[in-house]
Amino acid sequence: MAKWKKKRIKVELPPEDYEKANHYLKRLREADSLVELNYYYNKVTKIIEKSQDV
């Protein structure tokens, strides 16, 4: 069985982006299908990438 290494990063987000990312993370945890997982994961990664470009 493969062991997954948790990759944690620390990102400071503006309040409106933080709220969006937090909402998507909650939905990601509740996702039932692979399509939902992929959708919310991509949303969160776009928010994080956008914040790191600034």
CYANA upper distance limits for C-alpha pairs under 8 A (distance plus 0.5 A):
 11 VAL  CA     48 ILE  CA      7.72
 11 VAL  CA     51 SER  CA      8.26
 11 VAL  CA     52 GLN  CA      8.22
 12 GLU  CA     51 SER  CA      8.14
 13 LEU  CA     17 ASP  CA      6.41
 13 LEU  CA     18 TYR  CA      5.87
 13 LEU  CA     48 ILE  CA      8.39
 13 LEU  CA     51 SER  CA      6.90
 14 PRO  CA     18 TYR  CA      6.50
 15 PRO  CA     19 GLU  CA      6.71
 16 GLU  CA     20 LYS  CA      6.92
 17 ASP  CA     21 ALA  CA      6.54
 17 ASP  CA     47 ILE  CA      7.36
 18 TYR  CA     22 ASN  CA      6.45
 19 GLU  CA     23 HIS  CA      6.60
 20 LYS  CA     24 TYR  CA      6.72
 21 ALA  CA     25 LEU  CA      6.57
 21 ALA  CA     43 LYS  CA      8.26
 21 ALA  CA     44 VAL  CA      6.02
 21 ALA  CA     47 ILE  CA      7.30
 22 ASN  CA     26 LYS  CA      6.77
 23 HIS  CA     27 ARG  CA      6.87
 24 TYR  CA     28 LEU  CA      6.45
 24 TYR  CA     40 TYR  CA      6.22
 24 TYR  CA     41 TYR  CA      8.34
 24 TYR  CA     43 LYS  CA      7.60
 24 TYR  CA     44 VAL  CA      6.94
 25 LEU  CA     29 ARG  CA      6.80
 25 LEU  CA     40 TYR  CA      7.68
 25 LEU  CA     41 TYR  CA      8.31
 25 LEU  CA     44 VAL  CA      7.62
 26 LYS  CA     30 GLU  CA      7.00
 27 ARG  CA     31 ALA  CA      6.51
 27 ARG  CA     40 TYR  CA      7.53
 28 LEU  CA     36 GLU  CA      7.77
 28 LEU  CA     37 LEU  CA      6.22
 28 LEU  CA     40 TYR  CA      6.03
 28 LEU  CA     41 TYR  CA      7.28
 31 ALA  CA     36 GLU  CA      6.09
 31 ALA  CA     37 LEU  CA      6.26
 32 ASP  CA     36 GLU  CA      7.33
 32 ASP  CA     37 LEU  CA      8.12
 33 SER  CA     37 LEU  CA      6.86
 34 LEU  CA     38 ASN  CA      6.60
 35 VAL  CA     39 TYR  CA      6.63
 36 GLU  CA     40 TYR  CA      6.68
 37 LEU  CA     41 TYR  CA      6.43
 38 ASN  CA     42 ASN  CA      6.55
 39 TYR  CA     43 LYS  CA      6.86
 40 TYR  CA     44 VAL  CA      6.76
 41 TYR  CA     45 THR  CA      6.70
 42 ASN  CA     46 LYS  CA      6.61
 43 LYS  CA     47 ILE  CA      6.95
 44 VAL  CA     48 ILE  CA      6.79
 45 THR  CA     49 GLU  CA      6.48
 46 LYS  CA     50 LYS  CA      6.48
 47 ILE  CA     51 SER  CA      6.80
 48 ILE  CA     52 GLN  CA      6.85
 49 GLU  CA     53 ASP  CA      6.90
 50 LYS  CA     54 VAL  CA      7.51
